[in-house]
């Protein structure tokens, strides 16, 4: 890794030491030194009208709100999430249903141990939701971006967090409205044993993620047109907000650890503050418990004490790095995928990161790379497609090295991929 005389944290202004310790404790509590074989999988779905493939919104007649209300009977009433008398989340053991800003419907599944368990839980979800969708006249599709609608034609769903994000991300970077309103992803989360294991997996996941993403790419459309960029969603995130997306700052510096990660997160404006689980704010009106925080960091918002798990989880959720650390490791590179392809992706991630021999092989290969190398790998994949040579090797080399035999980018039946992107 890149040489550094001091750790990344020592180059930054120090946040509240109690807050730093709270995040480090959260990471320590997430470590699983004895059993490391669990997965969490999140699949976001794009809702589109059967009549014309345009986006379905929350408030329209027979739209997302109606769907959520009809789904209630299958979920645990005590775990419903309402905001301003509008239902925006459902859950039961094994699965949670939540809404992304543009009405994307996310299934959060886990913890599962293998792809068969993932498939069984997902199939039950589809058995329940599909008849309702048929009656309402829309369906859920698995693309990285809406097939017909443009981002600004899609309204934001009713969460105060998303209103703040829309205001903030809509005025910086290049792709804020596109990411929030019209994109959809697949995310795979894995366990870590300890700090060293976590940092190694963050580094390796960040390095190989764009390559795996290329083979699983699934964004044939962008803003109502044929998409001509293989890693379109990757580019959207990379150019969204340098404070909280792309690579974790300092990740490839020698000595980088949990404290460095905590200091970086805590030193960034929250974007949105959530005091709903802060005891000191119990008597405040709701608008003072949840509010935009475009300049305020956690030190400005939270009390001078150790933070509780809800507060820590919220702070961490305001960062969207390619691979991010919570009390697990979340890999976020990939476009929304049909369940069969999501199962295959989970198997590949498991083979690479849970097999000690494969993990050691990866670590040996990538020893000495830095963040500039990862930036270059992303750029060459987007610029050169099948002719790209990320980290100096052909895609055929990476297909074999990463166990991607038989994996191809999806070619939907009603769309044509540009020829350059055929795997």
N, C-alpha and C positions, 0 to 999 in steps of 0.2 A: 504494500500500500504506500501511498505518497508519504514521504518523510515529513514530520512536523516536530518542532522542538517542544511544543506544549500541546495539551489537549485542546480541542476545539472550544470547549467551555471557557477556557481561560482567555480567549480572544474576545469574549462578549461581556457586556455589562451583566452583573449577577442579579437575577431575580431574587425574590424573597426565598431565603434558605429553607423555610418550612414548606413552601410550595414545591421547591425542587425535590426535597426529600419525599414529599407526598407522591410525586410522579415516580421516583425511583422505587419507593415501596410498592407501588401499584405494579411496576414491572417485575419486581422480585416475587410478589405474590402470584403472578401469572406463570412463573417458571414451573415446568413439570420434569423434574430430573429423573423420575422413574419410568413414566409412561408418556411417550411422545408419538402418538399415532392418530390423533384426532384431526378432523377437518371441519371447518365451517365454510359453507358455500352460499354466496349471495348471487341471485340471478335477477336482473332488472328486465322488465318487459315493457314494450311500447304498446299502448292501447291505440288501435286504429279502427275507424269505421269500416264495416264490411262494404259499404256502398262505394266509397271512393278512396280508401286507404289514408285519409287525413286523420290527424291526431284527435283523440277523444279527451275532453277536459273534465275537470272535477265537477264544475257546477252546472254543466249542460243537462238538459232533460235526458234521463236514462244514461247518465254518464258515470264517472268514477264514484261519485258519492252514492248513487243508487246501487252500484255494484258492491261497495263496501257494506252498506246497510243490509243487502241481501246475503252477504257472506257471514254476517254476525253469528248466525245459528251454529256454524261449524267451529267456532272459536270460544275461548274462555272469556266469559263476560267480565271477570275481574281484571283481565289484562288488556282491555280495550283502551285505546288512546284517543281522547277527544280534545279538540281545541276550539273554543268559541262555539260550542254546540255542534261541531262538525266532526265526524268520525274520520280519523286519519291513520289509524293503526289497529291491527288485530294480532293475537298471538295465542298459541297453545303449545304444549310440550312438543319440541322438535322443529317448530316452524313459526316464524313471525312474518306478518305482511305489513309493509309500510309503503308510504308514498314518497317518491322523489319530487323535486320541484315542479316539473311539467306534467305531473300525473302518472309518471312511470310507476309501475307496480313492482315492488321488490319483494322477493321471497328470500328470507334468511333461514337457512337450513343447517342444522347441526346441534350437537356435535355428532358426526357420523364417522365410521371407521373404514368404510369402503364405498365404492361406487354403487353397489347394489342397494345399500341403505339409503343413499342419496336418491336413487331412482324411485324407490318405494315411497318415500315421503313426498317427492315431487309429483308422482303419479296420483297420489291421493288428493293433493292440492288441485290438480287438473280435473279430476273426476267431480270435484265440488264446484269449481268455478266455471268450467266450460258450458254446462247447461244454462247457467245464468247469463253468460256472455251471449250465447245464441239468442236468448230471449231479448236481450238489450240491443242486439244488432251491431256488436263490435267484437274484436278479437285481440289477443295478445300476440305480438310478433317479437322475435329475437333477432334484432339487428343492432348495430352500434349506434344507429341514428335513424330518426323518423324517415320513412320512405317518401312521403309526399310533402308534409308540412314544413314550413320554415320556422325557425325558432321563435321569432317575434310574433308569429300568429298563434302561439300557444300561451295560454294564461298560466300564471303561477298558482299552485294549489294553496289552500288556506292554512299555512303555518307561519307564525311570526318569524321563526328562524329563516324561512325561505324568502320572506319579504325583505329581511335585512340582507341576505345573500344576494338577492336580485339587485338591490340598491348598490351594494358594494361591488360585486363582481361584474355588474353591468356597466361600470364606469372605469374599469382598469383592464389591462391586458387586451387580448384579442378575441377570446371565445367565451366570455362569461355567459351570455344568453344562450349560446348554442349548447354548452355543456349542461346547464341547468334544465333547460326546457325540452331538449330534443334528443339527448344522448342516453345510452343505456349500456350497462357493463355486466361482466361476470367477475366475481372476486372469490379468491380461494384463501382461506386462513389456515395457518398451521401452528403447531406448538413449538416451544423452545425449552431447552434444559436449564440454561443459566445465561448470564450476561454475555459471555464469550460466544456461545452458540447463537444467541439472538442477533448479535452484531454480524457474525459471519453470514447468517441467513438473510439479513437485511441487505448486505453487500452483494451476495451471490444472486439473490432474487432480483435486485435492481439491475444486475448485469445481464442475466439471461432472459429477463421478462420481455424485453422488446423482440428478441428472436422468437421465443415461443408465441408471442403476440402475432408475429408475421404469419406463422403457420396456421393460427386460429382466427385470423382477421375475418371480420364479418360485417363490414360497413359498405354495402354497395351503393348507398345514396348519401348525399349531403345537400341540405337546403334545396330539396326538390329536384336535384340533378344527379347524374351519375357521378360517383365519387372517384377522383383520380389520385388519391393519396392512400397508400396501403395502411399506414398507421395513423389514420385521421384522428381517432379519439386520443391517441398518445400525444399528437401534436397539440390538440386542443388543451389538454391538461398542462403540457409543458409551457405553453404560452399564456396560461390563465392568470397566475399570481405567483411571482417568484418567491414570495414570503412563505408559501404554504403548499406548493405543488412541485412536480418534477423530483429530482433527487433530494434526499435529506442533506442539508448543508453540513459539510465536514465529515460525511459518512466514511469516506475513504482515507481520512487522516489517521496516522498512527495514534493509538491510544484512545480513539473515539469510543465512548461508552454510554451507558444509560444516563449519566449525569449530563453529558454533552447534549444528548437528545432532549432531555428535560429543559435545559437552559435555552436551547433554540426555540422550542415550542412556547415556553413561558415568556420569551422576549418578543413575541409577535402579537400584534393586536388581535383580539379575540374574533372580530367581525360580528359575533353575536354572543351576548351574555345570557346565561341561564342560571338564575338564582332560585329556581323552583324547589330545590332540595338543599338550600342554604338556611339553616335554622335562624340566623340573625335577620333574614329577610321575610320571615313568616308572616308578619303583619302588613307587609307592603302590598299595594295594588298590583295587579298582574303586569301592567305596563312598566313597573319598576323591577319586576322579577325577570322579565324577558325583554331585551332591548338591543338595538344595534350598538356595537362597540367597535367603531371603525378606527379609533385611536387608542382605546383602553386595552391594556394587557390584563392578565389575570391578577397581577399585583394591584392594579387600580380598582378591580371589581370585587375580589374576594377578600374575606377577613384575614387578618394576620394570625394565622393558625395553620395546622396541617389540614389539608383538604380531604373531604370524604370521597368515596369511590365515584359517586355520581358526578361530582364537580370535576374530578380528574378525567373521567371518561368524556365529559362534554368538552373540556379544553383540548384533549387529544383529537376529538372529532372535528375540530376546526382546521385541521391540517389534512392534506390530501396527497401526500407523496406517493410515488409509484408503488413503493412498499412501505407500509407504515407500522409502527409499533404501538400496540395497546397492551393488554395482558395476553396477547397472542400476536402473531405476525400476519398481516393482511396484505396479500398481493393483489394489486388493483389494475393491472395493465389491460385486461382483456375485454373485448366487445361482448355484448350480450350474445349468449349461445343457446341453441336448443339443448335440451337436457342430455341427449346422447353425447354431444360434443363436450358439454360441461363435465360429464362423467369421465370422459377420456382425458380432459385437461386435469381433473383432480388426480387421476391415476399417474399422470406424468409428473405432476408436482410431488406426489408422494414418493415416487421412485427416485426423484432427484434429491429430495430434502430429508427423507426419513431413512433411507438406506445409508448407513455410515460409510460404506465403501464408495458409493456414488457421490456423496457429499464431499468426501475427501478428494475425489478425482476433480470435482468442480473447483474446490478451493485451490488445489494445486495448479490447475489450468489458469485461473484468474489471479493468481498471486502476482502482485505488482501493478495491477491496473489502477487507474484513478478515475475521478468523475469525468474528466475530459474524454476518456476512452468510451465511457458509456454514452455521453452526448454524441460522440462520433458514430457509434453503432446505430443509435436511433436515426441520425441524419442520413446515413448511407442506406438504410432500409427504406426510408421514405423517398429518397432521391433515385435509387437504382433498382428497387424491386428485386426480382429474381437474380439479377446480376450483382447484387450487393455482397460485400465480403465483410460483415461485422467482425471486428477484432482480427481481421486479416485472414479469415477463412470463409470458404463458400458456404452457401446454404445447404448444399448436399453434405458437407462435413458436419454442420450443426444438426441436420436431420438425424444423422447416425449418432453423434456424440450425445445428444439430448434425448434419444429414444423417441423421435418423432416420426418414425416410419409409418406410412399410411395416413398421416394427418395432412389434410389439405384445407385451404380456405374454402368456406362454404360458397356455393354458387346457387343462389335462390332460383326457383323455377320461373319466376316472373321478372327476372332481371338479368342483365349480362354484366359480368365483371369486365373492366378494361383488360385487354389482352396482356398487358405488362404484369398484371397481378396474378395471373394463373400460376398456381404452385406446381 
